[in-house]
Amino acid sequence: MLSGKADAIRTYTVEGVFEEIPALAYPYKINIALGAWLDKDQVKNQREVETLI
């Protein structure tokens, strides 16, 4: 869908379906800039960072 229209995608979380974006973009050579959404919930933050890495 974005192949040929975008060179890169920026995400602000890797929670849920967003963690699948790198694998989906790879065959189309679309660069990904992953981000992690952090807040006061330390357990959620840890999970978000672990998924990001």
PAKOL-545524 format. One record per atom (N, C-alpha, C, O): atom name; residue in three letters; x, y, z. Coordinates in Angstrom, 3 decimals, padded with zeros to 6 digits. Layout:
% residues N
<node CA, ALA, <X, Y, Z>>
...
***
This chain:
% residues 53
<node N, MET, <000.811, -001.188, 000.000>>
<node CA, MET, <000.000, 000.000, 000.000>>
<node C, MET, <000.867, 001.270, 000.000>>
<node O, MET, <000.547, 002.236, -000.692>>
<node N, LEU, <001.952, 001.269, 000.768>>
<node CA, LEU, <002.814, 002.452, 000.834>>
<node C, LEU, <004.060, 002.334, -000.033>>
<node O, LEU, <004.777, 003.315, -000.227>>
<node N, SER, <004.322, 001.141, -000.555>>
<node CA, SER, <005.498, 000.940, -001.385>>
<node C, SER, <005.454, 001.864, -002.593>>
<node O, SER, <004.465, 001.901, -003.325>>
<node N, GLY, <006.533, 002.608, -002.792>>
<node CA, GLY, <006.587, 003.563, -003.883>>
<node C, GLY, <006.015, 004.927, -003.524>>
<node O, GLY, <006.184, 005.884, -004.280>>
<node N, LYS, <005.344, 005.030, -002.387>>
<node CA, LYS, <004.741, 006.291, -001.949>>
<node C, LYS, <005.423, 006.858, -000.710>>
<node O, LYS, <005.363, 008.061, -000.456>>
<node N, ALA, <006.071, 005.988, 000.057>>
<node CA, ALA, <006.731, 006.429, 001.286>>
<node C, ALA, <008.073, 005.724, 001.401>>
<node O, ALA, <008.204, 004.552, 001.052>>
<node N, ASP, <009.063, 006.449, 001.894>>
<node CA, ASP, <010.385, 005.860, 002.112>>
<node C, ASP, <010.551, 005.358, 003.541>>
<node O, ASP, <011.411, 004.522, 003.816>>
<node N, ALA, <009.719, 005.874, 004.451>>
<node CA, ALA, <009.869, 005.529, 005.860>>
<node C, ALA, <008.540, 005.648, 006.589>>
<node O, ALA, <007.623, 006.345, 006.156>>
<node N, ILE, <008.470, 004.942, 007.714>>
<node CA, ILE, <007.301, 004.989, 008.594>>
<node C, ILE, <007.806, 005.253, 010.000>>
<node O, ILE, <008.801, 004.661, 010.419>>
<node N, ARG, <007.142, 006.129, 010.735>>
<node CA, ARG, <007.480, 006.430, 012.126>>
<node C, ARG, <006.351, 005.944, 013.003>>
<node O, ARG, <005.193, 006.291, 012.768>>
<node N, THR, <006.665, 005.144, 014.013>>
<node CA, THR, <005.640, 004.711, 014.962>>
<node C, THR, <005.917, 005.333, 016.322>>
<node O, THR, <007.046, 005.720, 016.622>>
<node N, TYR, <004.885, 005.424, 017.134>>
<node CA, TYR, <005.013, 006.004, 018.463>>
<node C, TYR, <004.735, 004.984, 019.553>>
<node O, TYR, <004.709, 005.322, 020.737>>
<node N, THR, <004.530, 003.744, 019.155>>
<node CA, THR, <004.355, 002.634, 020.085>>
<node C, THR, <004.665, 001.349, 019.337>>
<node O, THR, <004.652, 001.313, 018.107>>
<node N, VAL, <004.940, 000.308, 020.085>>
<node CA, VAL, <005.115, -001.012, 019.491>>
<node C, VAL, <004.114, -001.990, 020.107>>
<node O, VAL, <004.296, -003.206, 020.058>>
<node N, GLU, <003.063, -001.430, 020.682>>
<node CA, GLU, <002.038, -002.238, 021.326>>
<node C, GLU, <001.034, -002.757, 020.301>>
<node O, GLU, <000.713, -002.070, 019.331>>
<node N, GLY, <000.554, -003.951, 020.521>>
<node CA, GLY, <-000.486, -004.516, 019.661>>
<node C, GLY, <000.015, -004.771, 018.249>>
<node O, GLY, <001.115, -005.288, 018.058>>
<node N, VAL, <-000.789, -004.409, 017.266>>
<node CA, VAL, <-000.443, -004.679, 015.868>>
<node C, VAL, <000.746, -003.850, 015.385>>
<node O, VAL, <001.349, -004.186, 014.366>>
<node N, PHE, <001.091, -002.785, 016.087>>
<node CA, PHE, <002.205, -001.940, 015.669>>
<node C, PHE, <003.542, -002.678, 015.713>>
<node O, PHE, <004.473, -002.311, 014.997>>
<node N, GLU, <003.647, -003.714, 016.547>>
<node CA, GLU, <004.905, -004.461, 016.605>>
<node C, GLU, <005.140, -005.267, 015.331>>
<node O, GLU, <006.254, -005.737, 015.105>>
<node N, GLU, <004.118, -005.436, 014.497>>
<node CA, GLU, <004.241, -006.185, 013.244>>
<node C, GLU, <004.737, -005.323, 012.076>>
<node O, GLU, <005.099, -005.857, 011.028>>
<node N, ILE, <004.757, -004.018, 012.245>>
<node CA, ILE, <005.113, -003.109, 011.152>>
<node C, ILE, <006.490, -003.398, 010.559>>
<node O, ILE, <006.601, -003.443, 009.334>>
<node N, PRO, <007.546, -003.595, 011.352>>
<node CA, PRO, <008.859, -003.853, 010.731>>
<node C, PRO, <008.850, -005.070, 009.795>>
<node O, PRO, <009.404, -005.012, 008.697>>
<node N, ALA, <008.235, -006.147, 010.221>>
<node CA, ALA, <008.192, -007.348, 009.378>>
<node C, ALA, <007.376, -007.115, 008.110>>
<node O, ALA, <007.702, -007.651, 007.052>>
<node N, LEU, <006.323, -006.321, 008.215>>
<node CA, LEU, <005.497, -006.024, 007.043>>
<node C, LEU, <006.212, -005.082, 006.075>>
<node O, LEU, <006.045, -005.202, 004.861>>
<node N, ALA, <006.995, -004.156, 006.594>>
<node CA, ALA, <007.665, -003.161, 005.756>>
<node C, ALA, <008.942, -003.693, 005.114>>
<node O, ALA, <009.347, -003.219, 004.053>>
<node N, TYR, <009.568, -004.660, 005.743>>
<node CA, TYR, <010.865, -005.163, 005.279>>
<node C, TYR, <010.875, -005.597, 003.812>>
<node O, TYR, <011.780, -005.194, 003.083>>
<node N, PRO, <009.927, -006.388, 003.351>>
<node CA, PRO, <009.966, -006.822, 001.947>>
<node C, PRO, <009.878, -005.667, 000.944>>
<node O, PRO, <010.290, -005.806, -000.208>>
<node N, TYR, <009.344, -004.542, 001.384>>
<node CA, TYR, <009.172, -003.386, 000.500>>
<node C, TYR, <010.270, -002.353, 000.670>>
<node O, TYR, <010.231, -001.281, 000.066>>
<node N, LYS, <011.269, -002.693, 001.516>>
<node CA, LYS, <012.421, -001.810, 001.771>>
<node C, LYS, <012.003, -000.425, 002.285>>
<node O, LYS, <012.576, 000.594, 001.900>>
<node N, ILE, <011.009, -000.415, 003.148>>
<node CA, ILE, <010.562, 000.825, 003.785>>
<node C, ILE, <011.253, 000.915, 005.142>>
<node O, ILE, <011.149, -000.007, 005.951>>
<node N, ASN, <011.955, 002.015, 005.396>>
<node CA, ASN, <012.642, 002.224, 006.671>>
<node C, ASN, <011.625, 002.465, 007.778>>
<node O, ASN, <010.574, 003.067, 007.561>>
<node N, ILE, <011.962, 001.983, 008.968>>
<node CA, ILE, <011.082, 002.129, 010.118>>
<node C, ILE, <011.822, 002.838, 011.242>>
<node O, ILE, <012.954, 002.481, 011.569>>
<node N, ALA, <011.186, 003.836, 011.830>>
<node CA, ALA, <011.690, 004.494, 013.031>>
<node C, ALA, <010.707, 004.161, 014.147>>
<node O, ALA, <009.639, 004.764, 014.251>>
<node N, LEU, <011.080, 003.198, 014.975>>
<node CA, LEU, <010.193, 002.746, 016.040>>
<node C, LEU, <010.293, 003.648, 017.255>>
<node O, LEU, <011.362, 004.167, 017.577>>
<node N, GLY, <009.181, 003.825, 017.914>>
<node CA, GLY, <009.142, 004.602, 019.148>>
<node C, GLY, <008.428, 003.810, 020.226>>
<node O, GLY, <007.733, 002.837, 019.933>>
<node N, ALA, <008.595, 004.218, 021.450>>
<node CA, ALA, <007.938, 003.582, 022.586>>
<node C, ALA, <007.141, 004.630, 023.345>>
<node O, ALA, <007.648, 005.715, 023.631>>
<node N, TRP, <005.899, 004.308, 023.669>>
<node CA, TRP, <005.050, 005.215, 024.431>>
<node C, TRP, <005.220, 004.888, 025.901>>
<node O, TRP, <004.817, 003.818, 026.358>>
<node N, LEU, <005.821, 005.815, 026.646>>
<node CA, LEU, <006.077, 005.595, 028.063>>
<node C, LEU, <005.211, 006.514, 028.901>>
<node O, LEU, <004.952, 007.659, 028.529>>
<node N, ASP, <004.760, 005.993, 030.052>>
<node CA, ASP, <003.963, 006.796, 030.975>>
<node C, ASP, <004.289, 006.378, 032.407>>
<node O, ASP, <005.379, 005.861, 032.652>>
<node N, LYS, <003.402, 006.581, 033.335>>
<node CA, LYS, <003.674, 006.283, 034.737>>
<node C, LYS, <003.590, 004.796, 035.072>>
<node O, LYS, <004.053, 004.385, 036.136>>
<node N, ASP, <003.022, 003.997, 034.209>>
<node CA, ASP, <002.871, 002.557, 034.435>>
<node C, ASP, <004.188, 001.858, 034.105>>
<node O, ASP, <004.484, 001.606, 032.937>>
<node N, GLN, <004.975, 001.546, 035.128>>
<node CA, GLN, <006.313, 000.979, 034.936>>
<node C, GLN, <006.283, -000.415, 034.305>>
<node O, GLN, <007.181, -000.768, 033.540>>
<node N, VAL, <005.271, -001.194, 034.617>>
<node CA, VAL, <005.159, -002.536, 034.034>>
<node C, VAL, <004.916, -002.429, 032.530>>
<node O, VAL, <005.546, -003.132, 031.740>>
<node N, LYS, <004.006, -001.552, 032.148>>
<node CA, LYS, <003.721, -001.336, 030.723>>
<node C, LYS, <004.949, -000.758, 030.022>>
<node O, LYS, <005.261, -001.150, 028.897>>
<node N, ASN, <005.639, 000.160, 030.671>>
<node CA, ASN, <006.849, 000.745, 030.094>>
<node C, ASN, <007.897, -000.326, 029.824>>
<node O, ASN, <008.523, -000.334, 028.764>>
<node N, GLN, <008.089, -001.228, 030.782>>
<node CA, GLN, <009.076, -002.295, 030.616>>
<node C, GLN, <008.712, -003.181, 029.434>>
<node O, GLN, <009.579, -003.534, 028.635>>
<node N, ARG, <007.443, -003.544, 029.314>>
<node CA, ARG, <006.986, -004.373, 028.200>>
<node C, ARG, <007.184, -003.655, 026.873>>
<node O, ARG, <007.604, -004.269, 025.892>>
<node N, GLU, <006.887, -002.366, 026.834>>
<node CA, GLU, <007.033, -001.570, 025.614>>
<node C, GLU, <008.508, -001.508, 025.171>>
<node O, GLU, <008.818, -001.682, 023.993>>
<node N, VAL, <009.395, -001.261, 026.124>>
<node CA, VAL, <010.820, -001.172, 025.803>>
<node C, VAL, <011.372, -002.532, 025.375>>
<node O, VAL, <012.160, -002.604, 024.433>>
<node N, GLU, <010.975, -003.600, 026.044>>
<node CA, GLU, <011.432, -004.932, 025.659>>
<node C, GLU, <010.974, -005.291, 024.246>>
<node O, GLU, <011.731, -005.886, 023.479>>
<node N, THR, <009.745, -004.933, 023.905>>
<node CA, THR, <009.244, -005.200, 022.554>>
<node C, THR, <009.997, -004.357, 021.534>>
<node O, THR, <010.302, -004.832, 020.440>>
<node N, LEU, <010.294, -003.127, 021.878>>
<node CA, LEU, <011.014, -002.224, 020.995>>
<node C, LEU, <012.411, -002.755, 020.666>>
<node O, LEU, <012.851, -002.711, 019.517>>
<node N, ILE, <013.092, -003.252, 021.686>>
<node CA, ILE, <014.458, -003.741, 021.499>>
<node C, ILE, <014.427, -005.056, 020.738>>
<node O, ILE, <015.478, -005.641, 020.474>>
***
